[in-house]
Amino acid sequence: MNPRSGLITGLLFVLAVPASAEVYRNVDAYGNVTFSDEPSEGAKAIEVKPVTTITLPKPEVVQETDKLREEVQKEGAVYESVSFVYPDNNQAFYSGSGDIQFQVQSTPGLQPGHKYEVTLDGQPVGQSASGSIAVSNVFRGTHEARVHIVDENGVQIKTGPSISFTVHRPSVLN
């Protein structure tokens, strides 16, 4: 072994030691717990889980996201309003099958490529360019619905006020 390869091996060993450092836990006579990277009398080596790190997005990515948000706001600004025509807010009705035919409208009407999207209790249940969205088997009880206008990429660009309605359905127990 030549002296040069011994020097390289020694350097590699010195560099590898910090990467494999252990942590030691020691409890003194008074119950105080201390941690160290050096072993001591009565200390026990403990396994330390790797630290979770989070990489923040680069400023350029954040700026691109802000630009997209501005574009969505501009696109949504085309619409003055979007709202439900049917059902009315706080309406209660009987539906044996639980089927509901939502009617929605916007001012002005939809732009090409845009659609209405209805969410029921926070979950999307249908999209349509016609303003009529049928939803089947809605459970009995009170629900919250909201209408959105989405662009060709499915991004919500305008949101209308929510409505609340109650569905009455027959029960097998009654």
Backbone hydrogen bonds, N-H to C=O, Kabsch-Sander energy under -0.5 kcal/mol:
donor,donor_aa,acceptor,acceptor_aa,energy
6,G,2,N,-1.5
7,L,3,P,-1.9
8,I,4,R,-2.1
9,T,5,S,-2.4
10,G,6,G,-2.3
11,L,7,L,-2.3
12,L,8,I,-2.5
13,F,9,T,-2.1
14,V,10,G,-2.3
15,L,11,L,-2.4
16,A,12,L,-1.7
17,V,13,F,-1.3
19,A,15,L,-0.5
20,S,16,A,-1.1
20,S,17,V,-0.9
21,A,18,P,-1.3
23,V,46,I,-0.8
24,Y,36,S,-3.5
25,R,44,K,-2.9
26,N,34,T,-2.7
28,D,32,N,-2.3
31,G,28,D,-1.8
34,T,26,N,-2.7
36,S,24,Y,-2.1
43,A,40,S,-1.9
44,K,25,R,-2.6
46,I,23,V,-2.9
48,V,46,I,-0.6
49,K,47,E,-0.5
56,L,54,I,-0.7
61,V,58,K,-0.9
62,V,58,K,-1.8
63,Q,59,P,-2.4
64,E,60,E,-2.1
65,T,61,V,-2.3
66,D,62,V,-2.4
67,K,63,Q,-2.2
68,L,64,E,-2.4
69,R,65,T,-2.4
70,E,66,D,-2.2
71,E,67,K,-2.3
72,V,68,L,-2.4
73,Q,69,R,-2.3
74,K,70,E,-2.4
75,E,71,E,-2.6
76,G,72,V,-2.7
77,A,73,Q,-1.4
78,V,75,E,-1.0
79,Y,76,G,-1.5
80,E,107,T,-3.1
81,S,107,T,-1.6
83,S,105,Q,-2.6
85,V,103,Q,-3.8
86,Y,103,Q,-1.7
90,N,164,S,-3.3
91,Q,88,D,-1.6
91,Q,164,S,-0.7
93,F,166,T,-2.1
95,S,168,H,-2.5
100,I,135,V,-2.9
102,F,100,I,-0.8
102,F,133,I,-2.8
103,Q,86,Y,-2.5
104,V,131,G,-2.8
105,Q,83,S,-2.4
107,T,81,S,-2.2
114,H,111,Q,-2.0
115,K,150,V,-2.2
116,Y,128,S,-3.3
117,E,148,H,-2.7
118,V,126,G,-2.4
119,T,146,R,-2.8
120,L,123,Q,-2.9
121,D,119,T,-0.5
121,D,144,E,-3.8
123,Q,120,L,-1.6
125,V,118,V,-2.9
126,G,118,V,-1.0
128,S,116,Y,-2.2
133,I,102,F,-2.4
135,V,100,I,-2.9
137,N,97,S,-0.5
138,V,98,G,-2.9
141,G,167,V,-2.5
143,H,165,F,-3.1
145,A,163,I,-2.6
146,R,119,T,-2.0
148,H,117,E,-2.7
149,I,158,K,-2.9
150,V,115,K,-2.8
150,V,148,H,-0.5
151,D,155,V,-2.2
154,G,151,D,-2.2
157,I,149,I,-3.1
158,K,149,I,-1.3
160,G,147,V,-3.0
163,I,145,A,-2.5
165,F,143,H,-2.1
166,T,91,Q,-2.7
167,V,141,G,-2.7
168,H,93,F,-2.8
168,H,166,T,-0.5
169,R,167,V,-0.5
174,N,171,S,-0.7
